[in-house]
Amino acid sequence: MTYVTGFLSPVPEGNKQAYIDSAEFAWALFAEYGATAHWECWEEDVPDGEVTSFPMAVKREAGEKVVLSWLIWPDKAAADACFASMETDERWRDMDMPFDGKRMMWGGFDPVFVKTA
């Protein structure tokens, strides 16, 4: 069954192109390991919250944008194999991360409702 890995990251506005370049580099590896889709979404309308919000979740600082990303996998096993490869496949070490990875969050999700037009 399809599996989704989601990410939320704070990225300095000035690093937008570097971030896109990094995502393009990563996509080649994700696809090789079985990912079927990769979305990177740059903050457009992301309000601050009073109790919780995307900016609060990543501790967004002045001059940063929130990026919402996800990968689609054929199944959890493919995702797990890909992420395990980050310890052994040296190509991952060549990937630039133009943001504070300590404030990035991620997780795996089992889709329960999917519709497309």
C-alpha positions in Angstrom: 0.0 0.0 0.0 1.2 3.6 -0.7 3.2 5.3 2.0 3.9 9.0 2.5 6.9 10.6 4.2 6.2 14.2 5.2 8.6 17.0 6.1 8.4 20.5 7.5 11.5 22.7 7.4 12.5 26.4 8.0 14.5 27.7 5.1 16.1 31.1 4.9 14.5 33.1 2.1 17.9 33.8 0.5 18.4 30.0 0.2 15.4 29.3 -1.9 17.3 28.3 -5.1 19.9 26.4 -3.1 17.0 24.5 -1.4 15.4 23.7 -4.8 18.7 22.5 -6.2 19.2 20.3 -3.1 15.7 18.9 -3.6 16.4 18.1 -7.3 19.6 16.3 -6.2 17.7 14.3 -3.6 14.9 13.5 -6.0 17.3 11.5 -8.2 18.2 9.3 -5.3 14.7 9.1 -3.9 13.4 8.0 -7.3 16.2 5.4 -7.6 15.2 4.0 -4.2 11.5 3.7 -5.3 9.8 7.0 -4.6 7.0 7.8 -7.1 6.5 11.5 -6.4 8.2 14.3 -4.6 6.6 17.6 -3.7 8.3 20.7 -2.3 6.0 23.6 -1.3 7.4 27.0 -0.4 5.5 29.1 2.1 3.0 31.5 0.5 0.3 32.1 3.1 1.3 30.6 6.4 0.0 32.6 9.3 1.4 32.8 12.8 -0.7 31.0 15.4 -1.6 31.6 19.0 -1.6 28.0 20.2 0.1 26.2 17.3 1.1 26.8 13.7 3.5 25.8 11.0 5.9 28.7 12.0 5.7 27.7 15.6 6.4 24.1 14.8 9.7 24.9 13.1 10.5 27.8 15.3 10.6 30.0 12.2 13.0 32.9 12.6 12.9 36.3 10.8 13.8 35.9 7.1 12.8 32.3 7.0 10.0 30.5 5.1 8.3 27.3 6.0 8.6 24.5 3.5 6.1 21.6 3.4 7.4 18.5 1.5 6.3 15.0 1.0 7.5 11.8 -0.8 5.1 9.1 -2.1 6.4 5.6 -1.9 4.9 2.3 -3.2 5.0 1.0 0.4 6.7 1.6 3.8 9.4 -1.0 3.0 10.7 1.1 0.1 10.8 4.2 2.3 12.6 2.4 5.0 15.1 1.0 2.6 15.8 4.5 1.2 16.3 6.1 4.5 18.5 3.2 5.7 20.6 3.8 2.6 21.6 7.3 4.0 24.0 5.4 6.2 25.6 3.4 3.5 25.2 5.2 0.1 27.9 7.9 0.0 25.9 9.9 -2.6 23.7 11.2 0.2 26.7 12.9 1.7 26.9 15.2 -1.4 23.5 16.7 -0.7 23.5 20.3 0.5 21.1 21.1 3.3 20.7 24.9 3.1 18.6 25.2 6.3 18.8 24.3 10.0 18.2 20.6 10.0 17.7 20.6 13.8 14.4 22.4 13.3 13.2 20.1 10.5 10.6 17.5 11.3 9.5 14.4 9.4 7.4 11.4 9.8 5.8 8.5 7.9 2.1 8.3 7.2 -0.4 5.6 6.0 -2.9 7.3 3.6 -6.5 6.8 4.7 -8.2 9.0 2.1 -6.8 9.9 -1.3 -8.8 11.5 -4.2 -7.4 13.1 -7.4 -9.1 14.8 -10.2 
